[in-house]
Amino acid sequence: MDEKEELEPIKEPEAEPNKEELQAKKKKRNATIKYIINIVIVLVLTVVALVISLGQDFQNSFKILAQTKINWLLVMLGVMVGISALRALVLFCFARLYTRDYHYYQAVLVESIGNFYSAVTPGATGGQVMEAYFFKKQGIHISNAVSMLAMYSIVYQVVLITFGLLSFGMKFNILNDIAYVHFDLGFVNFDLSIWLLTIIGFLLNIGVILLVFMMAFWKRFHSFIMGPIVTLLFKIRIVRDPEKTREKLRVQVENFKIEFRRLWSNIPFTILVTVLFVGLFFLKFSMPFFAGKALGNQGSGADWGTGLWDSIFLSNYHQMVTGLIPIPGAAGISEYFFTQLFVDKTNPTNGFYFLEEGGVNLSNELCSSALLLWRTTTFTLPLIIAGFVTAFYRAAPHHLEKEEETPSRETFIEAQRQTLLQRERSLNETIHTNELSRKAIMERLKQVTKKSPEKKKPNKQIHHKKKKKDDEDDDNYTSFNIDS
C-alpha cells in the first residue's frame, strides 16, 4: 500500500440537518420571498401612481423637473441625511441607557434596516421587529431592546399627536379649501372630504395610546375591555381567539406601564428624546417646502414664514390619511393624496404649489414634479440605500452567527411577554437606586448645613470667653487701683 493512501484521512459522513433547522431555513426563505414580493408591489404601485400623476401633461412636468435648482436639491438631500441622523441619535440615546459599549454607527445601521423593513411591510409593522432583532445581534439583551423600542413608540406617538393638535388648531382652515376626493368604484360613485379622513386618522392615532393608557391606569376600564368588549368582538367575528387577544392586550398594557414609568423616572432624558423627535418631524414635514423651492414655486408655499409651516401641517395631514391604508410604504395612496393636499383645484393661485409661465397655469404640473422629487428623496432613494445595508450588514462575524428563528410580529410580542418580569425588576432597581442617590445627596447637604453653624458656634464661644476674660481683667484692674 502506498504512503499516500495510508495518509489519506477518512471522511466522516456529514450529519443530516434536523427538522428544526430545516423548518427554520424554510421560514427564512419564505420570509425573504415575501419581502421581495412586497418590494415589487411597492415599486410597481409607486411607478403607476407617478405615471398617472404625470400623465396629464408629461412634457411640461419633465420640463419643470429639468429646471431643478441644484442647490435646493442638495438641501433636500442634506435634510434627509439629517432626518436619518436624528432618528439614529434617538436609538443611540436609548441604547446608552443600558450599555456604554455601543457606538453611534451601530445605531445608524439599525435605523437604516428598520427604515427598510418599515417600507416593505404593511402598516410599517416590520420595522421595530427587525430593529429588535439586530439590536440583539449587536450584543444588546433582548429585554433591553424591547424596552428601548417600547419607549421609542411612546415618545413617537406623543410627539406625533402634538403635531396633529397643532395642525388642527392653527391650520384647520386649509382642509376646508381642499377639494373632495372622488371615488369611482364602477357600481357606486361618491365624494369624501379629506378633512374627514384626516380626523379619522388623528382619532386612530390618539385613540390607540389613550386606550392603552386608560387600560394601564384605570382598573375598571381595563376589566371592561378585557371582558365584555373582547367577548362582543368575538361574537361578531372580528376577533377569532378571545383568549389570545386578551393575552396580547395584557402584554401591551403591561409593556406600556413599565416603559412609561421608566420614562417618567428619568425626566431629563425624556425631554432630550422629545426634543430630538420634534426636530425629526420638523425636518421630515418640511420636505415639500424645499421641493417647491427647488422647482421655482410661486404659490403660498414659497414663503419662508407661512409656506414652511403650511408644509409641516399639510404633511402632517398627509401622514394621518396614509396611515389609514395598510399598504407597504403607502405606495400609490401617498402619491394620490399628495396631489390632493398641495394643490387647490378650485383656485390654484391660493394653493401651496402655483406656477404660471407665459400666461399658462402650470400648478398641476408643478405639483406632479414636486411629488416626483419629494417621493424620490424621501422614500425611493432611502429604500434603495437601506436595502443595500440590509443585504450586506452583518452584526456579528459569520462564524459566530447561528441559524435563528425568522423574526416576525408574533416573535416580537412573545419577546415582550417573556421579558416583562425582567424589565419590571430592572426598572424597580433603577428607581430604588435613584432614590438612594437622592437620599445620599440630601443627607450630604444636611451634613454640610449642620457643619456650617458648628463652625460659627465655636467662634462665638471663643469670642464670649475672650470678652468674659477681658471683663475679669477690667474688674481686677479696678480692684487693684482701689486697693492701692
Backbone torsions as a table, in degrees:
resi	resn	phi	psi	omega
1	MET	NA	136.7	-178.8
2	ASP	-71.8	155.6	179.0
3	GLU	-65.6	-34.5	-179.7
4	LYS	-62.9	-40.5	179.5
5	GLU	-66.7	-33.2	179.8
6	GLU	-70.8	-32.6	-176.0
7	LEU	-84.1	-11.2	-179.3
8	GLU	-65.9	127.8	-179.9
9	PRO	-71.7	148.2	178.5
10	ILE	-81.8	122.9	-178.4
11	LYS	-78.9	124.3	177.3
12	GLU	-83.7	144.3	179.1
13	PRO	-65.0	137.6	-179.2
14	GLU	-69.3	138.4	179.9
15	ALA	-70.9	134.4	179.3
16	GLU	-76.0	137.0	178.8
17	PRO	-63.7	141.7	179.4
18	ASN	-77.6	175.4	-175.5
19	LYS	-65.1	-36.6	-178.9
20	GLU	-64.0	-42.0	178.8
21	GLU	-65.1	-41.3	178.5
22	LEU	-63.3	-41.2	178.4
23	GLN	-66.0	-38.8	178.6
24	ALA	-64.4	-42.4	178.6
25	LYS	-65.4	-39.2	179.5
26	LYS	-64.6	-43.8	178.3
27	LYS	-62.2	-40.7	-179.4
28	LYS	-66.0	-40.5	178.7
29	ARG	-65.2	-42.2	178.8
30	ASN	-65.3	-38.6	178.4
31	ALA	-65.2	-39.6	178.4
32	THR	-63.1	-44.2	178.3
33	ILE	-61.4	-41.0	-180.0
34	LYS	-62.3	-42.7	179.2
35	TYR	-65.7	-38.8	178.9
36	ILE	-63.7	-42.7	178.0
37	ILE	-61.7	-42.4	178.8
38	ASN	-62.9	-39.7	178.9
39	ILE	-62.9	-44.0	178.7
40	VAL	-61.3	-43.2	179.2
41	ILE	-61.2	-44.8	-179.9
42	VAL	-60.1	-49.2	-177.3
43	LEU	-65.7	-41.3	-179.3
44	VAL	-64.7	-47.9	-180.0
45	LEU	-63.7	-37.5	178.8
46	THR	-64.8	-45.6	179.8
47	VAL	-63.8	-43.9	179.9
48	VAL	-61.0	-44.4	-179.4
49	ALA	-64.5	-39.2	179.4
50	LEU	-67.8	-40.0	178.9
51	VAL	-64.2	-41.2	179.3
52	ILE	-64.3	-43.0	-178.6
53	SER	-69.4	-31.8	178.9
54	LEU	-87.5	-13.0	-172.7
55	GLY	-67.0	-22.2	-178.6
56	GLN	-62.5	-43.4	176.2
57	ASP	-150.6	78.6	-174.8
58	PHE	-58.3	-42.1	-174.6
59	GLN	-66.8	-46.8	-179.1
60	ASN	-67.6	-35.0	178.8
61	SER	-63.0	-43.4	179.6
62	PHE	-75.1	-24.7	174.1
63	LYS	-66.1	-40.3	176.9
64	ILE	-66.8	-41.1	178.4
65	LEU	-62.5	-36.3	-179.2
66	ALA	-65.0	-21.1	-179.6
67	GLN	-96.4	16.9	-179.3
68	THR	-59.2	132.1	178.6
69	LYS	-78.9	121.0	-173.2
70	ILE	-62.4	-37.9	-177.3
71	ASN	-62.9	-39.6	178.7
72	TRP	-74.4	-30.0	174.9
73	LEU	-64.8	-39.6	176.5
74	LEU	-66.1	-35.3	176.4
75	VAL	-62.7	-42.7	179.2
76	MET	-61.7	-43.9	178.2
77	LEU	-64.6	-38.1	177.4
78	GLY	-65.7	-38.1	177.7
79	VAL	-64.3	-40.9	178.6
80	MET	-64.2	-38.7	175.3
81	VAL	-63.2	-40.0	178.1
82	GLY	-64.1	-38.2	178.0
83	ILE	-62.4	-48.1	179.3
84	SER	-63.7	-39.1	-179.2
85	ALA	-65.4	-40.7	179.7
86	LEU	-67.3	-42.1	179.3
87	ARG	-65.2	-40.3	176.5
88	ALA	-64.5	-35.6	178.4
89	LEU	-65.5	-37.0	176.8
90	VAL	-63.0	-46.5	178.4
91	LEU	-63.1	-38.5	178.6
92	PHE	-63.6	-42.1	178.9
93	CYS	-63.2	-42.1	177.7
94	PHE	-64.0	-40.9	-179.9
95	ALA	-64.7	-36.4	-179.0
96	ARG	-70.4	-13.3	173.2
97	LEU	-64.9	-27.1	-172.3
98	TYR	-111.4	-24.2	-178.6
99	THR	-151.6	143.5	174.5
100	ARG	-88.7	-15.0	-178.1
101	ASP	-90.0	59.0	179.2
102	TYR	-143.8	137.9	-173.3
103	HIS	-113.4	155.2	-176.2
104	TYR	-63.8	-37.7	-178.4
105	TYR	-62.8	-29.7	176.5
106	GLN	-65.9	-39.8	177.4
107	ALA	-65.7	-36.0	177.5
108	VAL	-62.1	-42.6	179.4
109	LEU	-66.5	-43.0	178.7
110	VAL	-64.7	-39.4	178.3
111	GLU	-61.6	-41.9	-179.7
112	SER	-66.1	-41.9	178.6
113	ILE	-65.3	-43.6	177.5
114	GLY	-62.4	-37.9	178.1
115	ASN	-64.0	-39.4	179.8
116	PHE	-64.6	-50.5	-176.8
117	TYR	-71.1	-26.9	173.9
118	SER	-66.5	-35.5	-177.4
119	ALA	-75.0	-25.2	-173.9
120	VAL	-109.2	11.5	176.7
121	THR	-123.2	145.0	-179.5
122	PRO	-60.6	131.5	179.5
123	GLY	66.7	17.1	-179.8
124	ALA	55.4	34.0	-176.0
125	THR	-77.8	-17.5	-175.4
126	GLY	-87.6	-11.7	-175.5
127	GLY	-62.6	-55.1	-177.6
128	GLN	-66.0	-34.3	179.4
129	VAL	-59.4	-49.0	-178.1
130	MET	-73.0	-30.3	175.7
131	GLU	-64.2	-43.6	176.7
132	ALA	-61.8	-40.4	-179.9
133	TYR	-61.7	-45.2	-177.9
134	PHE	-78.1	-28.7	171.0
135	PHE	-59.4	-42.6	178.9
136	LYS	-62.1	-43.0	-179.3
137	LYS	-68.3	-23.5	177.4
138	GLN	-82.5	-2.6	175.7
139	GLY	107.4	1.7	177.3
140	ILE	-87.6	131.9	-178.7
141	HIS	-61.1	145.2	-175.2
142	ILE	-60.7	-33.7	178.2
143	SER	-64.8	-38.9	177.8
144	ASN	-69.6	-38.7	178.6
145	ALA	-63.0	-43.6	178.0
146	VAL	-62.7	-42.1	179.2
147	SER	-62.0	-44.8	-179.9
148	MET	-59.6	-47.2	-175.7
149	LEU	-72.3	-29.9	175.2
150	ALA	-66.8	-44.8	177.0
151	MET	-63.9	-39.0	177.0
152	TYR	-56.9	-46.2	-178.8
153	SER	-64.0	-39.5	-178.8
154	ILE	-63.3	-50.0	-178.4
155	VAL	-66.5	-40.4	178.7
156	TYR	-57.3	-48.9	-178.3
157	GLN	-65.1	-40.1	-179.7
158	VAL	-63.4	-44.6	-179.8
159	VAL	-67.6	-40.7	179.1
160	LEU	-63.1	-41.8	177.6
161	ILE	-64.7	-38.4	177.7
162	THR	-62.1	-43.9	176.0
163	PHE	-61.2	-38.6	178.3
164	GLY	-63.2	-42.6	178.2
165	LEU	-63.5	-41.4	177.6
166	LEU	-64.2	-39.5	-179.3
167	SER	-63.4	-46.8	179.6
168	PHE	-67.8	-36.5	-177.3
169	GLY	-72.4	-34.5	-172.3
170	MET	-104.3	-29.5	-173.2
171	LYS	-133.1	34.2	179.0
172	PHE	-67.3	-26.6	-179.5
173	ASN	-64.3	-23.0	178.2
174	ILE	-61.4	-40.3	-177.7
175	LEU	-64.5	-34.3	-179.7
176	ASN	-68.3	-24.1	-179.2
177	ASP	-87.8	-5.4	-177.2
178	ILE	-90.3	140.4	-177.6
179	ALA	-66.0	159.9	176.1
180	TYR	-71.5	153.2	174.7
181	VAL	-89.0	125.6	-177.7
182	HIS	-96.3	125.4	177.7
183	PHE	-110.4	124.7	177.6
184	ASP	-120.8	101.2	-177.6
185	LEU	-99.7	13.0	179.7
186	GLY	88.3	-66.1	-178.5
187	PHE	-85.4	-14.5	179.2
188	VAL	-150.5	139.8	176.7
189	ASN	-122.9	138.4	177.8
190	PHE	-157.6	158.6	176.9
191	ASP	-108.4	142.5	179.4
192	LEU	-134.7	125.6	-177.5
193	SER	-71.7	141.3	-179.5
194	ILE	-67.1	-32.4	-178.4
195	TRP	-63.3	-31.7	177.3
196	LEU	-67.5	-41.7	178.9
197	LEU	-65.1	-40.0	179.7
198	THR	-66.4	-38.1	178.1
199	ILE	-65.6	-41.3	177.3
200	ILE	-61.1	-43.8	178.5
201	GLY	-62.9	-41.3	179.3
202	PHE	-65.8	-42.6	179.8
203	LEU	-63.7	-35.0	176.8
204	LEU	-66.2	-42.7	179.5
205	ASN	-62.2	-48.7	-177.7
206	ILE	-75.7	-28.9	-179.2
207	GLY	-66.7	-38.3	-178.7
208	VAL	-63.4	-49.2	-176.5
209	ILE	-71.6	-33.3	176.8
210	LEU	-67.6	-39.7	178.6
211	LEU	-60.4	-48.1	-179.4
212	VAL	-66.3	-39.9	-179.4
213	PHE	-63.6	-44.7	-179.7
214	MET	-67.7	-37.8	177.4
215	MET	-67.2	-30.8	-177.8
216	ALA	-75.0	-33.9	-171.6
217	PHE	-122.3	9.5	176.8
218	TRP	-133.3	102.6	-171.7
219	LYS	-63.5	-41.5	-179.0
220	ARG	-64.1	-41.9	178.0
221	PHE	-65.7	-38.9	177.3
222	HIS	-59.7	-46.2	179.6
223	SER	-66.1	-36.1	179.9
224	PHE	-64.7	-43.5	-179.8
225	ILE	-69.4	-45.8	-176.3
226	MET	-69.6	-24.2	-177.7
227	GLY	-98.5	-91.3	-173.8
228	PRO	-60.1	-40.0	-175.4
229	ILE	-67.0	-47.6	179.3
230	VAL	-62.9	-39.6	177.7
231	THR	-62.6	-42.1	178.4
232	LEU	-63.1	-44.2	179.2
233	LEU	-63.4	-32.2	176.6
234	PHE	-69.7	-39.9	-178.6
235	LYS	-68.0	-34.5	178.5
236	ILE	-91.3	11.3	171.6
237	ARG	65.5	29.2	170.7
238	ILE	-85.7	-34.4	177.4
239	VAL	-109.0	130.5	-179.2
240	ARG	-84.5	-47.7	-176.5
241	ASP	-120.4	101.6	-175.7
242	PRO	-63.6	-37.9	-178.8
243	GLU	-67.1	-41.2	177.9
244	LYS	-65.7	-38.5	177.9
245	THR	-64.6	-42.6	178.2
246	ARG	-62.4	-39.9	-179.8
247	GLU	-65.9	-40.9	177.4
248	LYS	-62.8	-43.1	178.1
249	LEU	-63.1	-41.9	179.5
250	ARG	-60.8	-43.9	179.5
251	VAL	-62.4	-45.3	-179.0
252	GLN	-63.5	-41.1	-179.2
253	VAL	-67.7	-47.3	179.0
254	GLU	-63.7	-37.9	177.4
255	ASN	-61.0	-44.3	179.1
256	PHE	-64.2	-44.2	-178.8
257	LYS	-59.2	-45.7	-177.5
258	ILE	-64.3	-49.0	-174.9
259	GLU	-75.8	-28.6	174.1
260	PHE	-65.6	-42.3	176.4
261	ARG	-63.1	-36.8	179.6
262	ARG	-65.7	-42.8	177.3
263	LEU	-65.7	-39.7	-178.6
264	TRP	-68.8	-27.9	-179.7
265	SER	-81.0	-8.7	-179.7
266	ASN	-132.8	72.2	-174.3
267	ILE	-61.8	-44.9	179.6
268	PRO	-57.8	-42.0	178.5
269	PHE	-65.2	-42.1	-179.9
270	THR	-62.8	-39.8	177.4
271	ILE	-64.0	-42.4	179.1
272	LEU	-59.8	-48.6	-178.5
273	VAL	-65.5	-38.0	178.6
274	THR	-62.4	-43.2	178.3
275	VAL	-62.0	-40.7	178.4
276	LEU	-63.5	-40.4	178.0
277	PHE	-65.9	-39.3	177.6
278	VAL	-60.4	-45.0	177.1
279	GLY	-62.3	-39.1	179.7
280	LEU	-62.7	-48.3	-179.7
281	PHE	-66.8	-36.7	179.5
282	PHE	-60.6	-46.5	179.7
283	LEU	-67.4	-43.1	-178.1
284	LYS	-61.8	-44.7	-176.6
285	PHE	-79.2	-10.1	-179.9
286	SER	-89.1	-4.7	-175.3
287	MET	-60.9	-39.5	176.2
288	PRO	-60.8	-31.5	177.7
289	PHE	-63.8	-46.6	-179.4
290	PHE	-70.0	-31.1	175.0
291	ALA	-63.1	-41.1	176.5
292	GLY	-64.4	-40.3	177.1
293	LYS	-60.6	-39.9	-178.5
294	ALA	-68.1	-25.9	-174.6
295	LEU	-106.8	7.0	176.4
296	GLY	79.4	39.9	179.7
297	ASN	-61.7	135.4	178.5
298	GLN	-111.5	1.3	-177.1
299	GLY	-83.6	-168.3	-178.7
300	SER	-64.3	-22.7	-179.3
301	GLY	-75.4	-2.8	179.2
302	ALA	-86.2	-13.6	-176.7
303	ASP	-79.7	135.4	-178.6
304	TRP	-67.7	-25.1	179.9
305	GLY	-82.2	-76.9	-177.6
306	THR	-71.2	-35.6	-176.0
307	GLY	-62.6	-43.5	-178.9
308	LEU	-65.2	-43.4	-179.5
309	TRP	-71.3	-35.4	175.5
310	ASP	-62.5	-38.5	176.9
311	SER	-60.8	-42.3	-179.1
312	ILE	-65.8	-45.7	-176.6
313	PHE	-71.5	-41.2	178.6
314	LEU	-66.0	-37.8	176.8
315	SER	-66.1	-34.1	176.1
316	ASN	-65.7	-43.4	175.0
317	TYR	-59.9	-41.2	-179.9
318	HIS	-60.2	-42.9	179.7
319	GLN	-67.0	-36.9	178.0
320	MET	-60.8	-42.7	-176.9
321	VAL	-72.1	-49.4	-176.7
322	THR	-66.9	-23.9	177.3
323	GLY	-67.9	-16.3	179.2
324	LEU	-76.3	-22.4	-173.1
325	ILE	-101.2	112.6	-177.0
326	PRO	-80.7	59.6	175.9
327	ILE	-107.8	138.3	179.1
328	PRO	-53.3	123.7	179.6
329	GLY	66.9	9.9	-175.9
330	ALA	50.9	34.4	-175.6
331	ALA	-62.5	134.2	-178.6
332	GLY	86.6	-51.1	179.1
333	ILE	-67.7	-42.5	-178.5
334	SER	-60.7	-44.2	-178.8
335	GLU	-66.4	-41.2	-177.3
336	TYR	-63.6	-48.5	-176.4
337	PHE	-73.8	-22.7	174.3
338	PHE	-61.9	-46.9	-179.7
339	THR	-67.9	-26.4	179.2
340	GLN	-77.4	-33.2	-175.1
341	LEU	-83.3	-34.8	-168.4
342	PHE	-99.7	4.1	174.8
343	VAL	-132.7	130.1	175.3
344	ASP	-85.4	107.3	-175.5
345	LYS	-67.3	-33.9	-177.1
346	THR	-77.6	-37.1	-179.3
347	ASN	-141.0	86.5	-174.1
348	PRO	-57.9	-27.8	-178.5
349	THR	-65.9	-21.5	178.8
350	ASN	-92.6	-3.4	-175.8
351	GLY	-76.1	165.9	178.3
352	PHE	-62.8	-44.2	176.8
353	TYR	-104.1	128.5	176.5
354	PHE	-149.5	134.6	178.5
355	LEU	-148.0	132.6	178.8
356	GLU	-133.5	126.0	179.5
357	GLU	-132.9	122.6	179.6
358	GLY	62.1	32.3	-180.0
359	GLY	78.4	4.1	-179.8
360	VAL	-102.9	129.6	179.4
361	ASN	-80.3	117.8	-178.6
362	LEU	-116.5	30.3	-176.0
363	SER	-64.3	-44.3	179.9
364	ASN	-63.4	-40.7	178.8
365	GLU	-66.5	-38.8	177.6
366	LEU	-63.0	-42.9	179.4
367	CYS	-63.4	-40.6	178.2
368	SER	-64.3	-40.0	178.4
369	SER	-67.3	-41.5	177.6
370	ALA	-63.9	-37.6	177.1
371	LEU	-60.2	-46.3	179.9
372	LEU	-62.4	-42.7	179.9
373	LEU	-67.1	-44.3	-179.5
374	TRP	-64.7	-46.1	-177.5
375	ARG	-67.8	-35.2	179.6
376	THR	-67.3	-44.6	-175.9
377	THR	-78.2	-30.0	-175.9
378	THR	-96.4	-18.7	-175.2
379	PHE	-129.7	-59.0	-172.2
380	THR	-64.5	-51.4	-178.8
381	LEU	-63.7	-47.6	175.5
382	PRO	-60.2	-34.5	179.0
383	LEU	-64.8	-42.4	179.0
384	ILE	-64.7	-46.0	179.8
385	ILE	-63.4	-45.3	179.5
386	ALA	-64.0	-33.4	177.9
387	GLY	-63.5	-41.5	176.8
388	PHE	-65.9	-41.6	178.0
389	VAL	-61.2	-44.9	-179.5
390	THR	-63.4	-37.8	-176.3
391	ALA	-72.3	-34.4	-171.2
392	PHE	-109.5	-12.7	-177.5
393	TYR	-78.0	133.7	173.9
394	ARG	-123.8	118.8	-177.6
395	ALA	-72.4	-21.4	179.5
396	ALA	-138.6	156.6	176.9
397	PRO	-56.9	151.9	-176.0
398	HIS	-58.3	-37.5	-176.2
399	HIS	-74.6	-11.8	177.9
400	LEU	-99.6	-11.7	-177.5
401	GLU	-76.4	142.5	177.6
402	LYS	-117.2	152.1	177.2
403	GLU	-73.7	110.5	-176.5
404	GLU	-111.0	166.0	176.5
405	GLU	-64.8	138.3	-179.1
406	THR	-63.2	123.4	-177.2
407	PRO	-67.4	144.0	178.0
408	SER	-147.9	178.7	178.9
409	ARG	-63.0	-36.2	179.7
410	GLU	-66.6	-43.0	179.4
411	THR	-67.0	-31.6	178.3
412	PHE	-67.9	-43.4	177.0
413	ILE	-64.6	-38.4	178.0
414	GLU	-64.2	-38.7	176.4
415	ALA	-63.6	-37.6	175.9
416	GLN	-62.9	-43.7	-178.0
417	ARG	-65.7	-43.6	-176.2
418	GLN	-70.7	-24.0	-176.4
419	THR	-101.9	4.8	-178.0
420	LEU	-57.7	-51.1	-176.7
421	LEU	-64.0	-42.2	-179.3
422	GLN	-65.1	-41.8	179.9
423	ARG	-69.4	-36.6	177.8
424	GLU	-65.5	-39.5	178.5
425	ARG	-65.1	-43.4	179.3
426	SER	-65.8	-35.9	177.6
427	LEU	-64.8	-45.0	179.5
428	ASN	-62.2	-39.3	177.6
429	GLU	-65.1	-40.5	179.2
430	THR	-64.3	-45.6	179.5
431	ILE	-63.7	-41.3	178.9
432	HIS	-63.9	-40.8	178.6
433	THR	-64.4	-41.6	178.4
434	ASN	-64.0	-39.0	177.9
435	GLU	-64.9	-42.5	177.0
436	LEU	-62.3	-40.0	178.9
437	SER	-63.6	-42.1	178.9
438	ARG	-65.9	-39.2	178.2
439	LYS	-64.4	-40.6	179.4
440	ALA	-63.5	-39.8	178.2
441	ILE	-64.9	-42.9	179.8
442	MET	-64.9	-40.4	177.7
443	GLU	-63.5	-40.6	179.1
444	ARG	-63.6	-41.6	178.4
445	LEU	-64.3	-38.3	178.3
446	LYS	-63.6	-40.8	179.0
447	GLN	-63.5	-39.0	179.4
448	VAL	-66.0	-42.1	-179.6
449	THR	-68.7	-30.4	177.8
450	LYS	-73.3	-35.6	-177.4
451	LYS	-70.9	-33.5	-176.6
452	SER	-64.5	-41.6	175.7
453	PRO	-71.4	-27.5	178.8
454	GLU	-65.2	-31.9	178.6
455	LYS	-69.6	-35.6	-179.7
456	LYS	-74.1	-33.1	-176.3
457	LYS	-62.3	-48.7	176.6
458	PRO	-58.3	-36.0	179.1
459	ASN	-63.1	-40.9	178.6
460	LYS	-65.3	-39.5	179.7
461	GLN	-64.3	-43.6	178.6
462	ILE	-61.5	-44.2	179.1
463	HIS	-62.4	-39.9	-179.9
464	HIS	-66.1	-43.3	178.6
465	LYS	-63.3	-40.4	179.8
466	LYS	-63.7	-42.7	179.8
467	LYS	-64.9	-40.6	179.4
468	LYS	-63.1	-40.5	179.6
469	LYS	-65.3	-39.8	178.6
470	ASP	-63.9	-37.9	179.1
471	ASP	-65.7	-42.0	178.0
472	GLU	-63.6	-39.1	178.3
473	ASP	-63.9	-38.3	178.3
474	ASP	-64.3	-40.5	179.6
475	ASP	-63.7	-43.9	179.9
476	ASN	-62.7	-39.9	180.0
477	TYR	-65.0	-39.8	179.6
478	THR	-66.5	-46.0	-179.3
479	SER	-63.9	-35.6	178.6
480	PHE	-63.0	-40.8	179.5
481	ASN	-66.7	-37.6	-179.5
482	ILE	-67.6	-45.5	179.7
483	ASP	-60.8	-39.1	-179.2
484	SER	-69.3	NA	NA
